[in-house]
Amino acid sequence: MTEIVVTLVINELVQLIVHESKLLRGVHQEVVDIRDELESIQCFLKDVDKGDLQDGFKTWVKQVREVAYHIEDVIDEYVLHMAQRRHQQSFIAFLHKTCRLLKKLKPHHDIATKIQDIKISVCEIKERSERYGFSSLEQGSSSNATNVTWHDPRVGSLFIEEDEVVGIESTRDELISWLVGGASIRSVISVVGMGGMGKTTLTKTVYENESVKGHFDCRVWITVSQSYNMQKILMSMTKQIYQAKETALGQIDMMDEITLITQLRKYLQQKRYVVVFDDVWKTEFWEFVKHALPCNDRSCRIIITTRNDLVSVSCKESLFDKVHKLQPLSQDEAWVLFCRKAFQTKFRGCCPRELVRQSMDIVKKCEGLPLAIVAIGGLLSTKEKVPLEWQKLLDGLSYELACNPHLSNVVKILSLSYHDLPYYLKSCFLYFGLFPEDYSIADLRLFRLWIAEGFIKRKKGKPLEEVAEEYLVELVHRNLVQVSFGELDYELSRKYRIHDLLHEIIISKAGELNFCQVLEAGDTTFHGKSRGLSIHDAREILFETSEYTRVRSIFLFNINEMPRSFIVKLFKKFKLLKVLDFEDAPIDYLPQEVGNLFHLKHLSLRRTKVKILPKSVGRLLNLQTLNVMETAVRELPIEIFKLHKLRHILAHSHDFEIKSNFYSVRGVKIHEGIGCLNDLQMLSFIEANHHGVGLFEQLGKLSQLRMLAISNVTAKSGRALCTSIQNMVHLKILVVGSTSEDEIIDLQSISSPPQFLEHISLWGRLKQLPNWILELQNLATLILSFSSLKEDPLSSVQALPNLVTISLNHAFQGEQLHFEEGGFRKLKRLTLREMKKLKMVKIDRGSLLDLEQLEIGPCPQMKELPSGIQHLESLKILDFYEMQGEFVLRMQPNGGEDYWKVKKVSTIRLWYRIKGERYQTYKLGDSHLLEHLQGVPT
């Protein structure tokens, strides 16, 4: 984390040196010296968060971080001052006056004095590191100090008590069956899951099973861990194999790696062996160690446990290799385990009635993590069995995790995953601490925020958003971040969250590093040292510090009212903000003073009541994201065209209070001249029919666009739009809407479509499906709304190789849709909505093999389920919207003649409209559903 702070500061210094050299007259060399000193310090900071550090080294690292923050403050204040003077006067006059100003300013305002002081501080820190020998991470690590005894917190997993094993029976039996059965070829099974999930416990239980012991000639257990020595691992393997041969043991310590591998291969060549490599962190581990394990066609097995999905992928070299993703305990399993531990000496493992509520809340907090359930349950077993005592622990869990020795192993084991992160991912992970517990955040929003904060490193040939996506994917692979929405792999945007206990650890770590502070209901003071401020439920905030300049990001969550005094303080005191996220905040205006936030890169007003953007937004020259989605803003001021760093303009809204129709989604009006925003990646939604062809010519200049959403397109303007789209060679998402349901969208004239298009949504009447769509080999999503096609569109797109989602809404006027054999091999989601004439859907056997979710309705002419639906073996979710009573009754579990076709589908829901786009849902067999159907036409 400290390394990323230093890196960001070095980058700012470089920008200052390159672009503001004239304004650094007299201190230019000092700024260069500071940069050089920081770069020399930076070299060994990348791994500084790998684990426990000596107090002296920890203090030194803190000093480095503090001086880096101070440098950033000075730079940002300086640049802000210069920007304000530029705004007040001409640039030439500004240059002359600035040179005189630097000499006349008082010392505590003088940039030269501040830079001199910083240079002295940096040099002193550098000298201190050399004086105390902090020349490498190893010398600062407490694990290498002679006066510190370090114990691996994971050892306990090898000696687990029987009452601590719950919910692994089926998985255990599955692994045992795989070990003693299956093919004769050597094969690998990887057991994957986040820290504390029980991977070692499960594997040890399998390893010690009597049938496994009797099946193999020799067994080896190796604990690998983060820092391993391959030679020592090979020695340990050899010693376990040769344990009965004393003469061989003395020679092993003298062998090098090649000799050890040769010996192992020689001995194991004629053996049926099982080897466990527990706690593997690096993908290259298997690439090396596999050479010691011969493929001898004797049904040999290797088990690898890991927190990292990529490790399991690296071990899967054949169809016989398997990956088992360990899942959290179910709520019932977690409850049984908790009660066993918390009430093991009293109440015979049963929870007293007066403690049920608090106990359930504690179990919920653990989210099925066995390590946490056992540790917290064990701690509570020592507490008095009264509600007040247990509520105190629940309310103060953050403190208990940080300070209670009974829970220290939980923190240490979960923290190992954080310490193993490369430096560039640490800030990205800690950023989840700014969001409330159990909060899910959309991936695209997260990418924009990380970029605004400066966490994303540029890679040649890739936009920052793609690099950010790589970072998030890596955090998911490491099982630190979970997918909370979009698990079926076809949603345009997914949402992500972190485990509640990881959230507690992040909050603690982020506070220690001054990364962020969270103010919740009851908190009334802000200490002012953190770079990020997240306000949850707070009704009154008292800012008692003068160190407002440190804050760079402000988030608001669950705020019921926003006093104007807070808004005034915000824009007056927090002048160096980079991120201002007002999403869902109760504000109805944005003051002119927002234009003073020169450093602001991310401004979100999503789902606020703001109606007008002040012209002063044109002074936000560093702004990258402007989000006014789901607001009453209907027009963007012309001043936004001054913001040449803009990457994302997000401006559409949806009225959920009216029934879904052509006009329920609205865009915004823009002035002519948008072609000057060359960095734009996303533009959604804009209205087209205000500037004629000129708008489309401007759009054609936006060659970096990845997403374009435009409405109010007329048939006459179709050709001009097609010309512009052809210039957008990086386009991935295209949404086009016409002026009305009767207006035709004419996109036929695209001769060379963007080849990276993944998502197309056409919203208006079509004469026919554009031919060029059939050329899109990367197309994953096709949405047709109000198209009123007379011919079945399915036959023309069924061969697209990567299509995973099709949605047809008011799109087809025919009576029958036919899914032919062999078509739509990757389709996972199919939506057929608002087709008034549709009578039959026919699904051939061998079609829609991967379909997981199917939505149908309202289709008043449809009397029975699609024929062939029983062949869809992958189908998991079936949703029907306002279907006729006869259709629904045929599916009912008790006597419904079509029930047998869908009885294997895990989730079947029936939706009936209450108001607008708000629905009541029912399940098959629900008595309330049958009551509702009495009023539904048959």
Stockholm file with secondary structure:
# STOCKHOLM 1.0

chainA/1-938         MTEIVVTLVINELVQLIVHESKLLRGVHQEVVDIRDELESIQCFLKDVDKGDLQDGFKTWVKQVREVAYHIEDVIDEYVLHMAQRRHQQSFIAFLHKTCRLLKKLKPHHDIATKIQDIKISVCEIKERSERYGFSSLEQGSSSNATNVTWHDPRVGSLFIEEDEVVGIESTRDELISWLVGGASIRSVISVVGMGGMGKTTLTKTVYENESVKGHFDCRVWITVSQSYNMQKILMSMTKQIYQAKETALGQIDMMDEITLITQLRKYLQQKRYVVVFDDVWKTEFWEFVKHALPCNDRSCRIIITTRNDLVSVSCKESLFDKVHKLQPLSQDEAWVLFCRKAFQTKFRGCCPRELVRQSMDIVKKCEGLPLAIVAIGGLLSTKEKVPLEWQKLLDGLSYELACNPHLSNVVKILSLSYHDLPYYLKSCFLYFGLFPEDYSIADLRLFRLWIAEGFIKRKKGKPLEEVAEEYLVELVHRNLVQVSFGELDYELSRKYRIHDLLHEIIISKAGELNFCQVLEAGDTTFHGKSRGLSIHDAREILFETSEYTRVRSIFLFNINEMPRSFIVKLFKKFKLLKVLDFEDAPIDYLPQEVGNLFHLKHLSLRRTKVKILPKSVGRLLNLQTLNVMETAVRELPIEIFKLHKLRHILAHSHDFEIKSNFYSVRGVKIHEGIGCLNDLQMLSFIEANHHGVGLFEQLGKLSQLRMLAISNVTAKSGRALCTSIQNMVHLKILVVGSTSEDEIIDLQSISSPPQFLEHISLWGRLKQLPNWILELQNLATLILSFSSLKEDPLSSVQALPNLVTISLNHAFQGEQLHFEEGGFRKLKRLTLREMKKLKMVKIDRGSLLDLEQLEIGPCPQMKELPSGIQHLESLKILDFYEMQGEFVLRMQPNGGEDYWKVKKVSTIRLWYRIKGERYQTYKLGDSHLLEHLQGVPT
#=GR chainA/1-938 SS CHHHHHHHHHHHHHHHHHHCGGGGTTTHHHHHHHHHHHHHHHTTTTTTTSSCBCHHHHHHHHHHHHHHHHHHHHHHHHHHHHHHHHHHSCHHHHHHHHHHHHHHSCGGGCHHHHHHHHHHHHHHHHHHHHHTTCSSHHHHBGGGCTTCCCCCTTGGGGGCCGGGCCSCHHHHHHHHHHHHSSCSSCEEEEEECCTTSSHHHHHHHHHTCHHHHHHCSEEEEEECCSSCCHHHHHHHHHHHHTTTCHHHHHHHTTCCHHHHHHHHHHHHTTCCEEEEEEEECCTHHHHHHGGGSCCCSSCCEEEEEESCHHHHHHHCCSTTCEEEECCCCCHHHHHHHHHHHHTSSSGGGCCCGGGHHHHHHHHHHHTTCHHHHHHHHHHHTTSCSSHHHHHHHHHTHHHHHHHCGGGHHHHHHHHHHHHTSCHHHHHHHHGGGGSCTTCCEEHHHHHHHHHHHTCCCCBTTBCHHHHHHHHHHHHHHTTSSEEEECTTSCCSSCEEECCHHHHHHHHHHHHHTTSEEEECTTCCBCCSCCSEEEEESCSCCBCCCSCGGGCCEEEEESCSCCCHHHHHHHHHHCTTCSEEECTTCCCCCCCGGGGGCTTCCEEECTTSCCCCCCGGGGGCTTCCEEECTTSSCCBCCGGGGGCTTCCEEECCEECTTSCSCTTSEECBBCCSCGGGCTTCCEEEEEECTTSTHHHHHHHTTCTTCSEEEEEEECTTTHHHHHHHHHHCTTCCEEEEEESSTTSBCCCTTCSSCCTTCCEEEEESBCSSCCGGGGGCTTCCEEEEESCCBSSCSHHHHTTCTTCCEEEEESCBCSSEEEECTTCCTTCCEEEEECCTTCCEEEECTTSSTTCCEEEECCCTTCCSCCBTGGGCTTCCEEEEESCCHHHHHTTCTTTCTTHHHHTTCSEEEEEEEEETTEEEEEETTCHHHHHHHTTSCC
#=GC SS_cons         CHHHHHHHHHHHHHHHHHHCGGGGTTTHHHHHHHHHHHHHHHTTTTTTTSSCBCHHHHHHHHHHHHHHHHHHHHHHHHHHHHHHHHHHSCHHHHHHHHHHHHHHSCGGGCHHHHHHHHHHHHHHHHHHHHHTTCSSHHHHBGGGCTTCCCCCTTGGGGGCCGGGCCSCHHHHHHHHHHHHSSCSSCEEEEEECCTTSSHHHHHHHHHTCHHHHHHCSEEEEEECCSSCCHHHHHHHHHHHHTTTCHHHHHHHTTCCHHHHHHHHHHHHTTCCEEEEEEEECCTHHHHHHGGGSCCCSSCCEEEEEESCHHHHHHHCCSTTCEEEECCCCCHHHHHHHHHHHHTSSSGGGCCCGGGHHHHHHHHHHHTTCHHHHHHHHHHHTTSCSSHHHHHHHHHTHHHHHHHCGGGHHHHHHHHHHHHTSCHHHHHHHHGGGGSCTTCCEEHHHHHHHHHHHTCCCCBTTBCHHHHHHHHHHHHHHTTSSEEEECTTSCCSSCEEECCHHHHHHHHHHHHHTTSEEEECTTCCBCCSCCSEEEEESCSCCBCCCSCGGGCCEEEEESCSCCCHHHHHHHHHHCTTCSEEECTTCCCCCCCGGGGGCTTCCEEECTTSCCCCCCGGGGGCTTCCEEECTTSSCCBCCGGGGGCTTCCEEECCEECTTSCSCTTSEECBBCCSCGGGCTTCCEEEEEECTTSTHHHHHHHTTCTTCSEEEEEEECTTTHHHHHHHHHHCTTCCEEEEEESSTTSBCCCTTCSSCCTTCCEEEEESBCSSCCGGGGGCTTCCEEEEESCCBSSCSHHHHTTCTTCCEEEEESCBCSSEEEECTTCCTTCCEEEEECCTTCCEEEECTTSSTTCCEEEECCCTTCCSCCBTGGGCTTCCEEEEESCCHHHHHTTCTTTCTTHHHHTTCSEEEEEEEEETTEEEEEETTCHHHHHHHTTSCC
//
